[in-house]
Amino acid sequence: MILVDRKYWIGIAKGLAIVALVYLFLLSVTLIGDTFKLMGKGFAEKIMNGVSNPFVGVFTGMLCTAIVQSSSLTTSLVIGMVAGNVLTINLAIPIIMGANIGTTITNVIVSLGHISKKDEFERAFAVATMHDFFNILTVIIVFPLQYFFNILGVFAGFIATTFENIGGLRVINPLGKILAPVARLIIDLFPNHLWINILIALIILFFALTYIVKVIKSLVLAKVELFFDQYIFKNTSRAFFLGLVMTATVQSSSITTSLVVPLAAAGVLSQKKIFPYAVGANIGTTITAFLAAIAINSVSAITIAFAHTLFNLIGAGIFLPLSKIPITLAKILARLTRKNRLYAILYVITVFFIIPIIFIFLTR
């Protein structure tokens, strides 16, 4: 009886430990995002002001979002600039496409928290980059159609006219209520040394990731895996709508998609299970741009918001049935990084920074 009681209380303690560690993990992601926003918002605006053609727009969206760690911030900036006639719709839509790629850098950074353990890192990196490949492939397919036929602009503009006089809306972000004040408190401790906040965030991130995986494994991994398989990620449609609703609620795909990276690292969830969840999160994150556009009450701004949603819906329509393509590409890359984990860091620097910078300055 005493042994049963002991196991019961140990289980409770481990459950509470997971809750605390998940909070720390989400706090670290929030702190990284908030700090980069403070560091990069003005820089992002300057870059977007220099967009001269749609091709440059894609790489501008990638770079800006990688810098500020938030596609929501990038799309909100774009919507404000379109409403203020600083950007045209034809230039703004490619920026939104690029932002979809840039926002996945957070997942990859989170996966680097497992870099010291080969098996965990391979699983985590494969899941993180699977999201990258999904967005990159969607841009490769949709961008030429947008460039030559303006398909997103035409359809989104038609829908936007019916929303012209709706007015502003607000939604409550429940996670923001418990994460933002603590993140702000940490940032306020070192307002003139934002790099210290990044360092603190990374320490919290690595600590949380290390012990989340350990505690999950100690809670009998098979039972945890069975719970996720049978209830949370039971099938494609359930995982898809879970990602969509969660992201629409917290207004951050970075948070919702990063949350499953440690579960993948621990072997609880596979790429196949997570893929529809990530695709749903891509659509859910468009709610922020939509609300910003309605608040501005501009047809052009609402057109951009709908174009963002349509772009992600097209990607979902293509790659939910063809999920093996991004999953396989991510597995190949993850196997390479297992052999030499420096490839992972090189991948982040090259894809999210070097390539966009080169194309932005060469094609202006």
C-alpha positions as CSV (number, residue, x, y, z in Angstrom):
1,M,0.0,0.0,0.0
2,I,2.8,2.3,0.9
3,L,4.6,1.4,-2.3
4,V,1.4,2.2,-4.3
5,D,1.0,5.6,-2.6
6,R,4.7,6.3,-3.2
7,K,4.3,5.6,-7.0
8,Y,1.2,7.7,-7.1
9,W,2.8,10.7,-5.6
10,I,5.9,10.3,-7.7
11,G,3.6,10.2,-10.8
12,I,1.9,13.4,-9.6
13,A,5.3,15.1,-9.0
14,K,6.5,14.1,-12.5
15,G,3.3,15.4,-14.0
16,L,3.8,18.8,-12.2
17,A,7.4,18.8,-13.3
18,I,6.3,18.4,-16.9
19,V,3.9,21.3,-16.6
20,A,6.6,23.5,-15.1
21,L,9.2,22.5,-17.7
22,V,6.7,23.1,-20.5
23,Y,6.1,26.5,-19.1
24,L,9.8,27.2,-19.0
25,F,10.2,26.0,-22.5
26,L,7.4,28.2,-23.8
27,L,8.8,31.1,-21.7
28,S,12.1,30.7,-23.5
29,V,10.5,30.7,-26.9
30,T,8.5,33.8,-26.0
31,L,11.5,35.6,-24.6
32,I,13.6,34.8,-27.7
33,G,10.7,36.1,-29.9
34,D,10.1,39.3,-27.8
35,T,13.8,40.1,-27.7
36,F,14.3,39.7,-31.4
37,K,11.3,41.8,-32.1
38,L,12.8,44.7,-30.0
39,M,16.2,44.2,-31.8
40,G,14.9,43.7,-35.3
41,K,11.6,45.5,-35.9
42,G,13.2,48.7,-37.2
43,F,15.7,46.8,-39.3
44,A,12.8,44.7,-40.8
45,E,10.9,47.8,-41.7
46,K,14.0,49.3,-43.5
47,I,14.5,46.1,-45.5
48,M,10.8,45.9,-46.5
49,N,10.9,49.5,-47.7
50,G,13.6,48.5,-50.2
51,V,11.6,45.7,-51.9
52,S,11.6,46.4,-55.6
53,N,10.2,43.2,-57.1
54,P,8.2,40.0,-56.1
55,F,11.3,37.8,-56.2
56,V,13.1,40.1,-53.7
57,G,9.9,40.1,-51.7
58,V,10.1,36.3,-50.9
59,F,13.7,36.5,-49.6
60,T,12.8,39.7,-47.7
61,G,10.0,38.0,-45.9
62,M,12.3,35.1,-45.1
63,L,15.1,37.3,-43.7
64,C,12.8,39.7,-41.7
65,T,10.9,36.8,-40.1
66,A,14.1,34.9,-39.3
67,I,15.4,38.1,-37.6
68,V,12.3,39.0,-35.6
69,Q,11.3,35.3,-35.0
70,S,7.7,36.0,-35.7
71,S,5.7,35.7,-38.9
72,S,2.9,37.4,-37.1
73,L,5.0,40.5,-36.7
74,T,6.2,40.4,-40.3
75,T,2.7,40.0,-41.7
76,S,1.3,42.7,-39.4
77,L,4.1,45.1,-40.6
78,V,3.3,44.3,-44.2
79,I,-0.4,44.9,-43.7
80,G,0.3,48.2,-42.1
81,M,2.6,49.2,-45.0
82,V,0.0,48.1,-47.5
83,A,-2.7,50.1,-45.8
84,G,-0.4,53.1,-45.7
85,N,0.3,52.7,-49.5
86,V,4.0,52.0,-48.8
87,L,3.8,48.6,-50.3
88,T,1.7,47.4,-53.2
89,I,-0.3,44.1,-53.0
90,N,1.8,42.5,-55.7
91,L,5.0,43.1,-53.6
92,A,3.4,42.3,-50.3
93,I,2.1,38.9,-51.1
94,P,5.6,37.4,-51.9
95,I,6.8,38.9,-48.6
96,I,4.1,36.9,-46.8
97,M,5.2,33.8,-48.6
98,G,8.8,34.3,-47.5
99,A,7.6,34.9,-43.9
100,N,6.1,31.4,-43.9
101,I,9.5,30.0,-44.5
102,G,11.3,32.3,-42.1
103,T,9.1,31.5,-39.1
104,T,10.2,27.9,-39.1
105,I,13.6,28.9,-37.9
106,T,12.3,28.8,-34.3
107,N,11.6,25.0,-34.6
108,V,15.2,24.4,-35.9
109,I,16.7,26.4,-33.0
110,V,14.6,24.4,-30.6
111,S,15.8,21.2,-32.2
112,L,19.4,22.3,-31.6
113,G,18.7,21.9,-27.9
114,H,19.1,18.1,-28.5
115,I,22.3,18.4,-30.4
116,S,24.4,16.6,-27.8
117,K,22.4,13.3,-28.2
118,K,22.5,11.8,-31.7
119,D,19.2,9.9,-31.7
120,E,17.2,12.7,-30.1
121,F,18.7,15.3,-32.3
122,E,18.1,13.3,-35.5
123,R,14.4,12.9,-34.7
124,A,14.0,16.6,-33.5
125,F,15.8,18.0,-36.5
126,A,13.8,15.9,-39.0
127,V,10.5,17.2,-37.5
128,A,11.8,20.8,-37.4
129,T,13.0,20.8,-41.0
130,M,10.0,19.0,-42.3
131,H,8.1,22.2,-41.7
132,D,10.8,24.1,-43.6
133,F,10.5,21.8,-46.6
134,F,6.7,22.1,-46.6
135,N,6.8,25.9,-46.8
136,I,9.7,26.0,-49.3
137,L,8.0,23.5,-51.7
138,T,4.7,25.4,-51.4
139,V,6.5,28.7,-52.3
140,I,8.3,27.0,-55.3
141,I,4.8,25.8,-56.6
142,V,2.7,28.9,-55.9
143,F,5.2,31.7,-56.5
144,P,5.3,31.3,-60.3
145,L,1.5,31.2,-60.5
146,Q,1.3,34.3,-58.3
147,Y,4.1,36.1,-60.3
148,F,2.5,35.5,-63.7
149,F,-1.2,35.3,-63.0
150,N,-1.6,37.0,-59.5
151,I,-3.9,34.1,-58.4
152,L,-3.7,35.0,-54.7
153,G,-4.3,38.7,-55.4
154,V,-7.3,38.1,-57.6
155,F,-9.1,35.6,-55.3
156,A,-8.2,37.3,-52.1
157,G,-9.2,40.7,-53.5
158,F,-12.6,39.3,-54.5
159,I,-13.2,37.8,-51.0
160,A,-11.9,41.0,-49.2
161,T,-14.5,43.3,-50.7
162,T,-17.2,41.5,-48.7
163,F,-15.3,42.3,-45.4
164,E,-14.7,46.0,-46.1
165,N,-16.7,47.5,-43.3
166,I,-16.5,44.8,-40.5
167,G,-14.4,46.9,-38.1
168,G,-11.8,45.8,-35.5
169,L,-11.8,42.6,-33.5
170,R,-9.8,41.4,-30.5
171,V,-9.1,37.9,-29.3
172,I,-7.6,36.7,-26.0
173,N,-4.4,34.9,-26.1
174,P,-4.4,32.6,-22.9
175,L,-0.7,31.7,-23.1
176,G,0.2,35.3,-23.6
177,K,-1.4,36.2,-20.3
178,I,0.9,33.9,-18.3
179,L,4.0,34.1,-20.5
180,A,4.3,37.8,-21.6
181,P,4.5,39.4,-18.1
182,V,7.4,37.1,-17.1
183,A,9.2,37.6,-20.4
184,R,8.7,41.4,-20.1
185,L,10.1,41.3,-16.5
186,I,13.2,39.5,-17.7
187,I,13.7,41.9,-20.6
188,D,13.2,44.9,-18.3
189,L,16.1,43.6,-16.1
190,F,18.6,44.3,-19.0
191,P,16.9,46.9,-21.3
192,N,20.1,48.1,-22.7
193,H,21.7,44.6,-23.1
194,L,19.2,42.6,-25.1
195,W,21.8,39.9,-25.9
196,I,21.7,39.0,-22.2
197,N,18.0,38.2,-22.6
198,I,18.8,35.9,-25.5
199,L,21.5,34.1,-23.4
200,I,19.0,33.7,-20.5
201,A,16.4,32.4,-22.9
202,L,18.8,29.9,-24.4
203,I,19.8,28.6,-21.0
204,I,16.1,28.2,-20.0
205,L,15.5,26.5,-23.4
206,F,18.3,23.9,-23.1
207,F,17.4,23.2,-19.4
208,A,13.7,22.7,-20.2
209,L,14.3,20.5,-23.2
210,T,16.8,18.3,-21.4
211,Y,14.5,17.5,-18.5
212,I,11.3,17.4,-20.5
213,V,12.7,14.4,-22.5
214,K,14.0,12.8,-19.3
215,V,10.7,13.1,-17.4
216,I,8.6,11.9,-20.4
217,K,10.8,8.9,-20.7
218,S,10.6,8.1,-17.0
219,L,6.8,8.2,-17.2
220,V,6.8,5.0,-19.2
221,L,7.2,6.1,-22.8
222,A,5.0,3.4,-24.3
223,K,2.0,4.7,-22.3
224,V,2.6,8.3,-23.3
225,E,3.0,7.3,-26.9
226,L,-0.2,5.3,-26.8
227,F,-2.1,8.3,-25.4
228,F,-0.9,10.6,-28.1
229,D,-1.5,8.0,-30.9
230,Q,-5.0,7.1,-29.8
231,Y,-6.3,10.5,-28.6
232,I,-4.3,13.6,-29.5
233,F,-2.8,12.7,-32.9
234,K,-5.2,9.8,-33.7
235,N,-5.5,10.7,-37.4
236,T,-4.6,13.3,-40.0
237,S,-7.8,15.4,-39.6
238,R,-7.6,15.5,-35.8
239,A,-3.9,16.5,-35.8
240,F,-4.6,19.1,-38.5
241,F,-7.4,20.8,-36.7
242,L,-5.5,20.6,-33.4
243,G,-2.6,22.6,-34.9
244,L,-5.0,25.0,-36.5
245,V,-7.1,25.7,-33.4
246,M,-4.2,25.8,-31.0
247,T,-2.3,28.3,-33.2
248,A,-5.3,30.4,-33.9
249,T,-5.8,30.6,-30.1
250,V,-2.2,31.5,-29.1
251,Q,-1.5,33.4,-32.3
252,S,1.9,31.9,-32.7
253,S,2.8,29.0,-34.9
254,S,6.4,29.2,-33.5
255,I,5.0,28.2,-30.0
256,T,2.6,25.4,-31.1
257,T,5.0,23.8,-33.6
258,S,8.0,24.1,-31.3
259,L,6.0,22.4,-28.6
260,V,6.0,19.0,-30.4
261,V,9.8,19.1,-31.2
262,P,10.7,17.7,-27.7
263,L,8.0,15.0,-28.1
264,A,9.6,14.0,-31.4
265,A,13.0,13.9,-29.8
266,A,11.7,11.6,-27.1
267,G,10.3,9.3,-29.7
268,V,6.7,10.0,-28.6
269,L,5.6,11.4,-31.9
270,S,6.7,10.6,-35.5
271,Q,7.1,12.9,-38.4
272,K,4.0,11.4,-40.0
273,K,1.9,12.2,-36.9
274,I,3.2,15.8,-36.6
275,F,3.1,16.8,-40.3
276,P,-0.7,17.5,-40.5
277,Y,-0.4,19.3,-37.1
278,A,2.3,21.6,-38.5
279,V,0.2,22.3,-41.7
280,G,-2.8,23.2,-39.5
281,A,-0.6,25.5,-37.5
282,N,0.4,27.3,-40.7
283,I,-3.2,28.1,-41.4
284,G,-4.0,28.9,-37.8
285,T,-1.3,31.6,-37.6
286,T,-3.0,33.6,-40.4
287,I,-5.6,34.7,-37.8
288,T,-3.3,37.4,-36.5
289,A,-2.9,39.0,-39.9
290,F,-6.6,38.8,-40.5
291,L,-7.4,40.5,-37.2
292,A,-4.8,43.2,-37.9
293,A,-6.3,43.8,-41.3
294,I,-9.8,44.1,-40.0
295,A,-8.7,46.5,-37.3
296,I,-7.1,48.7,-40.0
297,N,-10.4,48.4,-42.1
298,S,-8.6,48.6,-45.5
299,V,-9.6,46.4,-48.4
300,S,-6.0,46.2,-49.5
301,A,-4.9,45.0,-46.0
302,I,-7.7,42.5,-45.9
303,T,-6.7,41.2,-49.3
304,I,-3.2,40.5,-48.0
305,A,-4.6,38.7,-45.0
306,F,-6.8,36.5,-47.2
307,A,-3.9,35.9,-49.6
308,H,-1.9,34.6,-46.6
309,T,-4.7,32.1,-45.7
310,L,-5.2,31.0,-49.4
311,F,-1.5,30.4,-49.8
312,N,-1.5,28.1,-46.8
313,L,-4.7,26.4,-47.9
314,I,-3.1,25.6,-51.3
315,G,0.0,24.2,-49.6
316,A,-2.2,22.0,-47.4
317,G,-4.2,20.8,-50.3
318,I,-1.1,19.8,-52.2
319,F,1.1,18.3,-49.5
320,L,-1.3,16.7,-47.0
321,P,-1.8,14.0,-49.7
322,L,1.9,14.2,-50.7
323,S,3.4,14.4,-47.1
324,K,6.1,11.8,-48.0
325,I,7.9,14.4,-50.0
326,P,8.7,16.9,-47.3
327,I,9.0,14.1,-44.7
328,T,11.6,12.2,-46.8
329,L,13.6,15.4,-47.6
330,A,13.8,16.2,-43.9
331,K,14.8,12.7,-43.0
332,I,17.7,12.8,-45.5
333,L,18.9,16.1,-44.1
334,A,18.6,14.8,-40.5
335,R,20.7,11.8,-41.4
336,L,23.4,14.1,-42.7
337,T,23.4,16.2,-39.6
338,R,23.7,13.0,-37.5
339,K,27.0,12.3,-39.1
340,N,28.2,15.9,-38.6
341,R,26.1,18.1,-36.4
342,L,27.9,21.2,-37.7
343,Y,25.7,20.8,-40.8
344,A,22.7,21.7,-38.8
345,I,24.2,25.1,-37.8
346,L,25.4,25.6,-41.3
347,Y,21.9,24.9,-42.6
348,V,20.3,27.5,-40.3
349,I,22.9,30.2,-41.2
350,T,22.8,29.4,-45.0
351,V,19.0,29.0,-45.6
352,F,17.7,31.7,-43.3
353,F,20.4,34.3,-43.6
354,I,23.1,33.9,-46.3
355,I,20.8,32.9,-49.2
356,P,18.2,35.6,-48.5
357,I,20.9,38.3,-48.1
358,I,22.6,37.4,-51.3
359,F,19.4,37.3,-53.4
360,I,18.1,40.6,-51.8
361,F,21.2,42.5,-52.7
362,L,21.9,40.9,-56.1
363,T,18.4,41.2,-57.5
364,R,17.6,44.8,-56.3
